[in-house]
Amino acid sequence: MLAAALLLPGVQALADEPPQGGSISLRYLDYADRQSGLDRIRAHSPSIAVTAPVASDWSIEGTLTADDVSGASPRYHTAVSGASHMQDERKAGDIAVTRYFRRGTLTAGAAYSTEHDYVSRALSLNGTVSSEDNNTTWTFGIAGSRDRIDPVNHVVVDEHKRTLSILAGVTRVLTPNDIGQLTLTRTNGNGYFNDPYKLFDNRPRSRRQNTVLLRWNHFVDSTGGTSRLSYRYYSDSFRIRAHTLSGEYVQPLGGGWSIVPELRLYTQSAAYFYYDPVYDGTLGPPFPPGFASADPNRLSSPDQRLSGFGAATAGLKVQREIGKLWTVDVKVEGYEQRGNWRLFHDGSPGLAPLHARIFQVGLTRRW
């Protein structure tokens, strides 16, 4: 998430200028997923975001979010027991200050979030430099985070995780109707990466992550709409390799209305220490095969998120501008994940499909 926060919010290549006015946005997100007929996780997330110009060459923006999460979380693979019910609240905030120059920007940001068993702090610095004709923009960024983990089951006490991310990118106006972008991100992390609430979850204490992101926006003269396509390649030291292909189309309808259908396809390989739900013949689940004679400290994980799988997300956003000052939008998404949807290699067998529904509504007031 930290690396994603470094990325440009959209494909653009014109030199940034201070906002002419401010805005305040209220948003609400409702998430629910299910598996094998079981309602699993439910999350409610209201947030507020403010952007405001300061003097003539500065702007400030900030976001406050509160998440309420509850449900049944698998202890291993897709197995859920009565003791695995969870309830948590997360409060998070971030702030960023931007200085605008004739051909570039410099942004400093800070973020903080807290849960009953997890605290995260992050700092970031991002900059852009544009060419003299404003057709090309180079982007750079650096960010670091420090997390503290104190699970309620006391598997570990006062554990930490640290990450450092660097980003470099270029955005280019290709034609009067096309803009392209290439972004490279590298993240190095050290510390505690385990899920303390999953049995036999023992991961490496370091993780190296690489991301290549390609974006292309195209304006369609005949319809007045804009297509937004992107491809993302991800690899890490857990030996996960992932591909994401996404597309959306923004179509104005007149009267301030617009619709945005979108589709996202995802596939990943399994981490090298992930083990499928095939258990030791003597000990049974959740013990991995050969557990009794193996090193008890060996790397292993039954976390479904580290398995090989494919996923698809389909969504639709409807937006309405009311006058010059108000905007209302509603978005609905459906997500499904299956092991046999994995491309390029075999998916992880024996896992139940995961289904999720995401609903979002937002209200923005400009001044």
Salt bridges, closest charged atoms under 4 A:
ASP30 OD2 - ARG42 NH2 3.10
ASP30 OD2 - HIS44 ND1 2.94
ASP30 OD1 - ARG357 NH1 2.46
ASP57 OD2 - ARG99 NH1 3.84
ASP67 OD2 - ARG90 NH2 2.52
ASP88 OD1 - HIS116 ND1 2.60
GLU89 OE1 - LYS91 NZ 3.63
ASP117 OD2 - HIS116 NE2 3.76
GLU132 OE2 - ARG102 NH1 3.29
GLU132 OE1 - ARG103 NE 3.43
ASP150 OD2 - ARG148 NE 3.07
ASP158 OD1 - HIS160 NE2 3.57
GLU159 OE2 - ARG205 NH1 3.20
ASP178 OD1 - HIS218 ND1 2.68
ASP195 OD2 - LYS198 NZ 3.22
ASP195 OD2 - ARG305 NH2 3.11
ASP201 OD1 - ARG203 NE 2.76
ASP236 OD2 - ARG207 NH2 2.73
GLU248 OE2 - ARG228 NH1 2.89
GLU262 OE1 - LYS331 NZ 3.31
ASP303 OD2 - ARG203 NH2 2.74
ASP303 OD2 - ARG305 NH2 2.65
ASP329 OD1 - ARG27 NH2 2.60
GLU333 OE2 - ARG264 NH2 3.97
GLU333 OE2 - LYS331 NZ 3.97
GLU336 OE2 - ARG338 NE 2.53
GLU336 OE1 - HIS355 ND1 3.34
